[in-house]
Structure formats: structure tokens, C-alpha cells
């Protein structure tokens, strides 16, 4: 309740940003039915707790002010979330007054996603299966590198509607979009855990489950929070898309230095359409034209992702067609030997074939490299997220846990 007897509500807007509104009790039902309101969360015993990772700075200040707390408490609270090693309970925030901690315990939560399952690869890559508030399952990956980079690969949707035949996420179909907070929380939780080891999350790539540009506003909102709250520079963030032309043009006009990657994989419309249904909507000519527009507007180099499939798209003739397609475009080609998935019978190219492919591209003025494959032994590689094995393990774990709670 506010001082005037009104009810304080937090309404979830675009990208799950929370806004604070005060209405009288008598008018609450009318306000809730207004078309401008999204689902409502109320601070109180009857309402769901507010996810602290979902609060922007001004919202955190407003919430604490309503509780009679000075403005600097918001800075202290934010420091626990984004500067300190991971805390698992509000009571660990020892520089906050005991009464405030009690209020936070009652009305807020440190994240809304729980770890359903986790695997670690022989190369140190960690794949995590998250259980969302509605029991939806998503995966994200943390990759360590010898040069001290720590890269999080995060998801933007539960499943994917793009239907790329070689991708495990595409094979599982689309469930729902993730909110801005669910996307951001994946990176924030990894960052907090790394701080426990005096390490730092240095890079974030939107290359997990889902098509980021089909959830454009939530993804851009999360990317901005990764920059402001986690302190990761725009040039260390990459958003990947299968080629949604209108969104590529919109992204070009954003004025951000966030990197853009295009999943390309074939050099003719016929072949690309056979493995990537999006190409039936936007042909290669339209896609490449949008890429030129992006480079022209941003001045930045664009990356093209190319899964090398043995005997399919790894020959010299294909490399020459690709070079012709990209001629005059400020770009780089990332070659990735195909990662196996259960729903696609293609095989990865050999290293000699990959090297020969690079030579053809480079002889035609197109720079290219073979990306280091990571986490393949735990299905954490590009295109492997949400494979059924990890989901089955998680479901067994969740079912066993629920049975223990019921007994």
C-alpha cells in the first residue's frame, strides 16, 4: 500500500521492463483491464515476488524509496547483484539493514530460473539447462578460452520457429519468446559465478536457442543491460540471425556497436532454401542487400557463419560462389565443421577440406577462419542446444525432485 491507500503495482512492459504505478484500491480492477497494461505483479503477500534481475536502476530506486530507504541503498543492492561474487540468499548482503533484507526476502527473488541440469566438457565448456518459472527448459553455455576470455552463449527463445534442418533447436519447434529479464539473467548469473573465481565474463553471444531477431525488443533490451549492468562493451557482444531482412535493416539504424553475425551456410537460393526455410521468404539477393545496408550504416564488419557439411557445401565450386556473393562486402566468414544432431544425418567436413575452402575464399579477397569447436562431447556446440538427451536428463531430475517434495 502507498501512503494514500493506493496499491503499488509493477506492470511488465516491452521486454519485461517493470514500471511502477499507484492506483486506488477501488480502481484497481479497471486499471488492470486497460489495454495498455501487461500482466501485473503486486508487491505484497498475494503477489509474485519481483525478480531483482528484472529491475532497471530507476525501478530499483523507486521500489526502495517506497519502502522508506535512502537512494544509496539501490547502489548497494546493485553492487551485490553485479559487482560481488554470486550470493544465493538476500541475507548474505551484509551491508544492508536487517529490516531491509527481511523486506527483500519477503517481496523479491534473486532470479527466476533454476538450474535443472549441468554438464561440463573435457575442454572446460559448461552447458546449463535452466528451468523457467513456467517449467519451460532452455540451455545456455559458458566457454573458457586459454587467453582468459570467458564467453556466454545465451538463448532468446524456448525452441525456434526457423526450422533449420541441421539445428537441434530448430528440430524441437517453437514454444515461446523469453522475456528481456530471462535473457539477461542467463548472462548475469554466469557473470556472478565467474566473480567467485576472480574471473570476468568478457563476451556474450546471442547464439543459443531461438532466433534473436524474432524476439527483437527483448534481445536488444537484454543486450543494453549486459552493457550497462555487467559492464561488457558492445564490441564484445554478438547477435546472430538466420537472415530476417527487415530486422537487419532496423538493427543497422540502432547506432549500436554490437556485432552482427548471419547464419548463411549455402550460396544458392535452391540449396539454402532446402536447409533454411527462411530463405523462401527472403532470398539471398535481399539478404545480401540488407547486409550491405548494415555495413554502410554502421561502418562495422559483418560475420557470416558457415557450417561445413561434408560433400554438401565444402567444395571449391561452392567456395567460389560464396566469394562472388560476398564480393565488395566488409565481412569475415566463420567456418564451423558441422556439429552432429539427432535429426540431421550430415557429417562434418574434414580439416583438409576446411583449409582448402579457406584458400579459395582468401584468394578471392574474402577473409575466413575455422572456428574452434567447443563442448561437442556434451552437445554444447553451435546448433546442438536443446538436444533431447539433456532434456530427458533434466525431466528425470525434476520428476525425482517433485516426488521427494510430495512425499
KOLNUNU-635963 format. One line per field, with one value per residue (C-alpha): residue in three letters; x, y, z; residue number from 1. Coordinates in nm, 2 decimals, always signed. Example, Ala and Ser with C-alpha at 12.3 -4.5 7.8 and 13.67 -1.06 7.14 Angstrom:
% KOLNUNU-635963
type: (Ala|Ser)
x: (+1.23|+1.37)
y: (-0.45|-0.11)
z: (+0.78|+0.71)
seq: (1|2)
***
This chain:
% KOLNUNU-635963
type: (Unk|Unk|Unk|Unk|Unk|Unk|Unk|Unk|Unk|Unk|Unk|Unk|Unk|Unk|Unk|Unk|Unk|Unk|Unk|Unk|Unk|Unk|Unk|Unk|Unk|Unk|Unk|Unk|Unk|Unk|Unk|Unk|Unk|Unk|Unk|Unk|Unk|Unk|Unk|Unk|Unk|Unk|Unk|Unk|Unk|Unk|Unk|Unk|Unk|Unk|Unk|Unk|Unk|Unk|Unk|Unk|Unk|Unk|Unk|Unk|Unk|Unk|Unk|Unk|Unk|Unk|Unk|Unk|Unk|Unk|Unk|Unk|Unk|Unk|Unk|Unk|Unk|Unk|Unk|Unk|Unk|Unk|Unk|Unk|Unk|Unk|Unk|Unk|Unk|Unk|Unk|Unk|Unk|Unk|Unk|Unk|Unk|Unk|Unk|Unk|Unk|Unk|Unk|Unk|Unk|Unk|Unk|Unk|Unk|Unk|Unk|Unk|Unk|Unk|Unk|Unk|Unk|Unk|Unk|Unk|Unk|Unk|Unk|Unk|Unk|Unk|Unk|Unk|Unk|Unk|Unk|Unk|Unk|Unk|Unk|Unk|Unk|Unk|Unk|Unk|Unk|Unk|Unk|Unk|Unk|Unk|Unk|Unk|Unk|Unk|Unk|Unk|Unk|Unk|Unk|Unk|Unk|Unk|Unk|Unk|Unk|Unk|Unk|Unk|Unk|Unk|Unk|Unk|Unk|Unk|Unk|Unk|Unk|Unk|Unk|Unk|Unk|Unk|Unk|Unk|Unk|Unk|Unk|Unk|Unk|Unk|Unk|Unk|Unk|Unk|Unk|Unk|Unk|Unk|Unk|Unk|Unk|Unk|Unk|Unk|Unk|Unk|Unk|Unk|Unk|Unk|Unk|Unk|Unk|Unk|Unk|Unk|Unk|Unk|Unk|Unk|Unk|Unk|Unk|Unk|Unk|Unk|Unk|Unk|Unk|Unk|Unk|Unk|Unk|Unk|Unk|Unk|Unk|Unk|Unk|Unk|Unk|Unk|Unk|Unk|Unk|Unk|Unk|Unk|Unk|Unk|Unk|Unk|Unk|Unk|Unk|Unk|Unk|Unk|Unk|Unk|Unk|Unk|Unk|Unk|Unk|Unk|Unk|Unk|Unk|Unk|Unk|Unk|Unk|Unk|Unk|Unk|Unk|Unk|Unk|Unk|Unk|Unk|Unk|Unk|Unk|Unk|Unk|Unk|Unk|Unk|Unk|Unk|Unk|Unk|Unk|Unk|Unk|Unk|Unk|Unk|Unk|Unk|Unk|Unk|Unk|Unk|Unk|Unk|Unk|Unk|Unk|Unk|Unk|Unk|Unk|Unk|Unk|Unk|Unk|Unk|Unk|Unk|Unk|Unk|Unk|Unk|Unk|Unk|Unk|Unk|Unk|Unk|Unk|Unk|Unk|Unk|Unk|Unk|Unk|Unk|Unk|Unk|Unk|Unk|Unk|Unk|Unk|Unk|Unk|Unk|Unk|Unk|Unk|Unk|Unk|Unk|Unk|Unk|Unk|Unk|Unk|Unk|Unk|Unk|Unk|Unk|Unk|Unk|Unk|Unk|Unk|Unk|Unk|Unk|Unk|Unk|Unk|Unk|Unk|Unk|Unk|Unk|Unk|Unk|Unk|Unk|Unk|Unk|Unk|Unk|Unk|Unk|Unk|Unk|Unk|Unk|Unk|Unk|Unk|Unk|Unk|Unk|Unk|Unk|Unk|Unk|Unk|Unk|Unk|Unk|Unk)
x: (+0.00|+0.11|+0.07|-0.26|-0.41|-0.34|-0.19|+0.16|+0.18|+0.46|+0.35|+0.56|+0.61|+0.81|+1.10|+0.97|+1.08|+0.89|+0.72|+0.57|+0.21|-0.01|-0.38|-0.66|-0.80|-1.14|-1.00|-0.76|-0.98|-1.04|-0.67|-0.59|-0.83|-0.69|-0.54|-0.21|-0.13|+0.06|+0.04|+0.06|+0.29|+0.20|+0.44|+0.26|+0.18|-0.06|+0.16|+0.45|+0.79|+0.98|+1.29|+1.58|+1.75|+1.44|+1.47|+1.63|+1.81|+1.52|+1.28|+1.51|+1.54|+1.16|+1.09|+1.34|+1.21|+0.86|+1.00|+1.15|+1.51|+1.76|+1.87|+2.22|+2.06|+1.99|+2.36|+2.45|+2.19|+2.30|+2.66|+2.56|+2.40|+2.66|+2.99|+3.02|+3.07|+2.74|+2.51|+2.25|+2.04|+1.95|+2.08|+2.44|+2.40|+2.55|+2.58|+2.20|+2.00|+1.84|+1.49|+1.55|+1.69|+1.37|+1.16|+1.36|+1.33|+0.95|+0.89|+1.18|+1.38|+1.74|+1.64|+1.35|+1.53|+1.67|+1.94|+1.78|+2.09|+2.45|+2.73|+3.10|+3.30|+3.65|+3.76|+3.60|+3.29|+2.98|+2.63|+2.35|+1.98|+1.76|+1.41|+1.20|+0.91|+0.66|+0.88|+1.00|+1.35|+1.63|+2.00|+2.30|+2.67|+2.98|+3.31|+3.65|+3.95|+4.32|+4.36|+4.13|+3.82|+3.50|+3.21|+2.85|+2.63|+2.27|+1.92|+1.65|+1.35|+1.22|+1.28|+1.28|+1.04|+1.30|+1.32|+1.68|+1.72|+2.07|+2.00|+1.87|+1.68|+1.50|+1.41|+1.23|+1.00|+0.89|+0.74|+0.76|+0.98|+1.19|+1.15|+1.42|+1.49|+1.51|+1.76|+1.97|+1.96|+2.15|+2.44|+2.41|+2.42|+2.72|+2.90|+2.83|+2.96|+3.28|+3.34|+3.36|+3.68|+3.81|+3.73|+3.52|+3.26|+3.42|+3.19|+2.83|+2.69|+2.32|+2.37|+2.18|+1.82|+1.59|+1.61|+1.71|+1.56|+1.22|+1.23|+1.39|+1.29|+1.36|+1.70|+1.80|+1.68|+1.89|+2.19|+2.17|+2.16|+2.45|+2.64|+2.52|+2.49|+2.75|+3.00|+3.06|+3.14|+2.92|+3.21|+3.22|+2.85|+2.74|+2.38|+2.33|+2.04|+1.93|+1.86|+1.55|+1.59|+1.36|+1.52|+1.88|+1.79|+1.63|+1.94|+2.16|+1.98|+2.01|+2.35|+2.49|+2.84|+2.71|+2.84|+2.61|+2.65|+2.45|+2.39|+2.44|+2.55|+2.47|+2.55|+2.24|+1.87|+1.78|+2.02|+1.98|+1.60|+1.63|+1.80|+1.69|+1.32|+1.37|+1.53|+1.20|+1.08|+1.39|+1.62|+1.99|+1.98|+1.76|+1.97|+2.30|+2.15|+2.04|+2.39|+2.54|+2.30|+2.41|+2.78|+2.71|+2.51|+2.73|+3.07|+3.12|+3.23|+2.97|+3.03|+2.89|+2.86|+2.90|+2.85|+3.08|+2.89|+3.09|+3.01|+2.74|+2.88|+3.25|+3.38|+3.58|+3.29|+3.07|+3.36|+3.39|+3.01|+3.03|+3.32|+3.12|+2.82|+3.02|+3.24|+3.26|+3.11|+3.31|+3.29|+3.45|+3.35|+3.35|+3.37|+3.23|+3.26|+2.90|+2.82|+2.61|+2.24|+2.00|+1.76|+2.02|+2.24|+2.50|+2.87|+3.13|+3.39|+3.75|+4.01|+4.19|+3.86|+3.81|+4.16|+4.10|+3.77|+3.95|+4.22|+3.96|+3.78|+4.10|+4.23|+3.91|+3.96|+3.73|+3.89|+3.79|+3.88|+3.78|+3.61|+3.74|+3.47|+3.39|+3.18|+3.10|+3.11|+2.82|+2.62|+2.71|+2.84|+2.68|+2.34|+2.33|+2.15|+1.82|+1.91|+1.68|+1.94|+1.99|+1.61|+1.55|+1.81|+1.65|+1.30|+1.41|+1.58|+1.28|+1.04|+1.25|+1.27|+0.90|+0.84|+1.07|+0.88|+0.54|+0.65)
y: (+0.00|+0.36|+0.63|+0.74|+0.39|+0.31|-0.02|-0.02|-0.24|-0.32|-0.37|-0.56|-0.37|-0.44|-0.67|-0.74|-0.39|-0.32|+0.01|+0.14|+0.27|+0.37|+0.33|+0.33|+0.00|+0.09|+0.15|-0.15|-0.38|-0.11|-0.03|-0.40|-0.43|-0.13|-0.23|-0.05|-0.29|-0.61|-0.88|-0.73|-0.81|-0.67|-0.62|-0.79|-1.12|-1.21|-1.11|-1.29|-1.17|-0.92|-1.06|-0.83|-0.91|-0.76|-0.42|-0.13|+0.14|+0.38|+0.09|-0.03|+0.32|+0.37|+0.04|+0.11|+0.47|+0.33|+0.13|+0.44|+0.36|+0.62|+0.63|+0.49|+0.16|+0.09|+0.13|-0.11|-0.36|-0.33|-0.39|-0.72|-0.82|-0.71|-0.65|-0.90|-1.28|-1.47|-1.46|-1.73|-1.55|-1.19|-1.24|-1.25|-0.88|-0.78|-0.41|-0.38|-0.32|-0.63|-0.49|-0.42|-0.77|-0.91|-0.70|-0.81|-1.17|-1.13|-0.94|-1.02|-1.31|-1.35|-1.47|-1.68|-1.96|-2.27|-2.50|-2.82|-2.99|-2.90|-3.07|-2.99|-3.08|-3.21|-2.86|-2.68|-2.57|-2.57|-2.63|-2.54|-2.63|-2.37|-2.43|-2.12|-2.01|-2.19|-2.51|-2.43|-2.55|-2.35|-2.40|-2.17|-2.23|-2.08|-2.12|-2.06|-1.98|-2.00|-1.62|-1.57|-1.49|-1.62|-1.62|-1.69|-1.82|-1.74|-1.82|-1.58|-1.82|-2.15|-2.35|-2.19|-2.14|-2.11|-2.48|-2.51|-2.88|-2.91|-2.74|-2.92|-2.62|-2.59|-2.95|-2.91|-2.64|-2.31|-2.28|-1.91|-1.60|-1.54|-1.21|-0.95|-1.05|-1.42|-1.35|-1.11|-1.34|-1.61|-1.38|-1.22|-1.55|-1.67|-1.34|-1.37|-1.72|-1.62|-1.34|-1.61|-1.73|-1.38|-1.42|-1.20|-1.26|-1.09|-1.18|-1.26|-1.42|-1.45|-1.78|-2.01|-2.14|-1.93|-1.66|-1.34|-1.11|-1.28|-1.15|-0.82|-0.59|-0.83|-0.92|-0.55|-0.47|-0.75|-0.65|-0.30|-0.43|-0.66|-0.34|-0.12|-0.36|-0.62|-0.37|-0.57|-0.35|-0.35|-0.48|-0.79|-0.88|-1.06|-1.11|-1.39|-1.42|-1.66|-1.36|-1.17|-0.88|-0.61|-0.66|-0.65|-0.31|-0.20|-0.31|-0.11|+0.20|+0.14|+0.31|+0.03|-0.12|-0.47|-0.72|-0.89|-1.25|-1.40|-1.78|-1.83|-2.19|-2.21|-1.99|-2.05|-2.00|-2.35|-2.51|-2.26|-2.29|-2.67|-2.64|-2.30|-2.22|-1.85|-1.83|-1.89|-1.56|-1.36|-1.47|-1.43|-1.11|-0.94|-1.07|-0.96|-0.62|-0.58|-0.67|-0.40|-0.16|-0.27|-0.21|+0.12|+0.25|+0.10|+0.10|-0.24|-0.56|-0.84|-1.20|-1.49|-1.83|-2.13|-2.49|-2.71|-3.02|-3.29|-3.34|-3.07|-2.72|-2.77|-2.79|-2.54|-2.46|-2.36|-2.15|-1.96|-1.90|-1.77|-1.54|-1.40|-1.35|-1.16|-0.96|-0.59|-0.65|-0.57|-0.92|-1.22|-1.59|-1.82|-2.18|-2.43|-2.81|-2.93|-3.04|-3.36|-3.35|-3.64|-3.50|-3.44|-3.71|-3.47|-3.52|-3.25|-3.16|-3.28|-3.03|-3.05|-2.97|-2.67|-2.54|-2.58|-2.39|-2.10|-2.08|-2.04|-1.76|-1.58|-1.60|-1.41|-1.15|-1.29|-1.34|-1.66|-1.88|-2.21|-2.16|-2.37|-2.63|-2.65|-2.86|-3.12|-3.41|-3.26|-3.14|-2.78|-2.68|-2.45|-2.59|-2.85|-2.68|-2.83|-3.18|-3.43|-3.60|-3.31|-3.25|-3.62|-3.59|-3.28|-3.41|-3.72|-3.49|-3.26|-3.55|-3.71|-3.38|-3.32|-3.68|-3.61|-3.28|-3.46|-3.74)
z: (+0.00|-0.07|+0.19|+0.03|+0.05|-0.31|-0.43|-0.57|-0.88|-1.11|-1.47|-1.72|-2.04|-2.35|-2.28|-1.92|-1.81|-1.48|-1.43|-1.11|-1.09|-0.79|-0.82|-0.56|-0.45|-0.59|-0.94|-0.94|-1.15|-1.40|-1.44|-1.47|-1.76|-1.95|-2.28|-2.20|-1.91|-1.95|-1.67|-1.32|-1.03|-0.69|-0.41|-0.12|+0.03|-0.25|-0.54|-0.70|-0.59|-0.80|-0.97|-0.88|-1.21|-1.38|-1.22|-1.41|-1.20|-1.17|-1.08|-0.81|-0.66|-0.68|-0.50|-0.22|-0.19|-0.14|+0.15|+0.31|+0.21|+0.10|-0.26|-0.19|-0.09|-0.45|-0.53|-0.26|-0.37|-0.74|-0.63|-0.47|-0.80|-1.05|-0.87|-0.59|-0.61|-0.65|-0.35|-0.30|-0.04|+0.04|+0.40|+0.25|+0.16|+0.50|+0.44|+0.41|+0.72|+0.87|+0.82|+0.45|+0.40|+0.56|+0.32|+0.02|+0.12|+0.15|-0.17|-0.41|-0.55|-0.68|-1.02|-1.15|-1.32|-1.15|-1.27|-1.39|-1.51|-1.59|-1.78|-1.82|-2.13|-2.14|-2.27|-1.97|-2.16|-1.93|-2.06|-1.83|-1.86|-1.70|-1.57|-1.62|-1.39|-1.62|-1.63|-1.98|-2.04|-2.21|-2.25|-2.24|-2.25|-2.08|-2.27|-2.13|-2.35|-2.30|-2.35|-2.04|-2.24|-2.09|-2.33|-2.26|-2.54|-2.43|-2.56|-2.67|-2.72|-2.59|-2.91|-3.25|-3.54|-3.81|-3.88|-4.00|-4.07|-3.92|-3.59|-3.28|-3.16|-3.50|-3.48|-3.15|-3.28|-3.11|-2.77|-2.66|-2.65|-2.35|-2.17|-2.15|-1.79|-1.87|-2.15|-1.93|-1.63|-1.81|-1.86|-1.52|-1.33|-1.53|-1.46|-1.08|-1.07|-1.25|-1.00|-0.73|-0.90|-0.97|-1.33|-1.55|-1.82|-2.12|-2.41|-2.48|-2.80|-2.88|-3.05|-2.82|-2.86|-3.08|-3.35|-3.17|-3.43|-3.39|-3.03|-3.13|-2.85|-2.56|-2.71|-2.77|-2.41|-2.27|-2.48|-2.34|-1.99|-2.05|-2.14|-1.86|-1.57|-1.65|-1.80|-2.12|-2.41|-2.72|-2.94|-2.72|-2.78|-3.10|-3.21|-3.47|-3.71|-3.99|-4.20|-4.11|-4.36|-4.20|-3.86|-4.01|-4.15|-3.83|-3.64|-3.88|-3.77|-3.40|-3.38|-3.16|-3.19|-3.11|-3.37|-3.62|-3.75|-4.03|-4.05|-4.42|-4.49|-4.86|-5.17|-5.39|-5.32|-5.41|-5.17|-4.89|-4.90|-4.87|-4.53|-4.41|-4.47|-4.40|-4.74|-4.91|-4.76|-4.81|-5.10|-5.09|-5.30|-5.05|-4.76|-4.90|-4.99|-4.63|-4.52|-4.74|-4.58|-4.23|-4.32|-4.48|-4.18|-3.90|-4.06|-3.90|-4.04|-4.06|-3.99|-4.19|-4.02|-4.24|-4.12|-4.33|-4.43|-4.59|-4.96|-4.95|-4.91|-4.86|-5.22|-5.42|-5.65|-5.35|-5.21|-5.54|-5.54|-5.18|-5.26|-5.56|-5.34|-5.07|-5.31|-5.21|-4.86|-4.55|-4.39|-4.24|-4.28|-3.98|-4.09|-3.84|-3.92|-3.87|-3.52|-3.51|-3.41|-3.38|-3.65|-3.93|-4.10|-4.24|-4.14|-4.06|-4.32|-4.27|-4.17|-4.51|-4.68|-4.45|-4.52|-4.89|-4.86|-4.68|-4.95|-5.22|-5.02|-4.94|-5.29|-5.39|-5.12|-4.85|-4.51|-4.33|-4.03|-3.89|-3.55|-3.27|-3.18|-2.81|-2.59|-2.87|-2.62|-2.42|-2.72|-2.64|-2.98|-3.23|-3.34|-3.07|-2.79|-2.67|-2.80|-2.64|-2.43|-2.19|-2.18|-2.08|-1.80|-1.67|-1.68|-1.48|-1.23|-1.20|-1.16|-0.89|-0.70|-0.72|-0.59|-0.29|-0.22|-0.23|+0.00)
seq: (1|2|3|4|5|6|7|8|9|10|11|12|13|14|15|16|17|18|19|20|21|22|23|24|25|26|27|28|29|30|31|32|33|34|35|36|37|38|39|40|41|42|43|44|45|46|47|48|49|50|51|52|53|54|55|56|57|58|59|60|61|62|63|64|65|66|67|68|69|70|71|72|73|74|75|76|77|78|79|80|81|82|83|84|85|86|87|88|89|90|91|92|93|94|95|96|97|98|99|100|101|102|103|104|105|106|107|108|109|110|111|112|113|114|115|116|117|118|119|120|121|122|123|124|125|126|127|128|129|130|131|132|133|134|135|136|137|138|139|140|141|142|143|144|145|146|147|148|149|150|151|152|153|154|155|156|157|158|159|160|161|162|163|164|165|166|167|168|169|170|171|172|173|174|175|176|177|178|179|180|181|182|183|184|185|186|187|188|189|190|191|192|193|194|195|196|197|198|199|200|201|202|203|204|205|206|207|208|209|210|211|212|213|214|215|216|217|218|219|220|221|222|223|224|225|226|227|228|229|230|231|232|233|234|235|236|237|238|239|240|241|242|243|244|245|246|247|248|249|250|251|252|253|254|255|256|257|258|259|260|261|262|263|264|265|266|267|268|269|270|271|272|273|274|275|276|277|278|279|280|281|282|283|284|285|286|287|288|289|290|291|292|293|294|295|296|297|298|299|300|301|302|303|304|305|306|307|308|309|310|311|312|313|314|315|316|317|318|319|320|321|322|323|324|325|326|327|328|329|330|331|332|333|334|335|336|337|338|339|340|341|342|343|344|345|346|347|348|349|350|351|352|353|354|355|356|357|358|359|360|361|362|363|364|365|366|367|368|369|370|371|372|373|374|375|376|377|378|379|380|381|382|383|384|385|386|387|388|389|390|391|392|393|394|395|396|397|398|399|400|401|402|403|404|405|406|407)
***
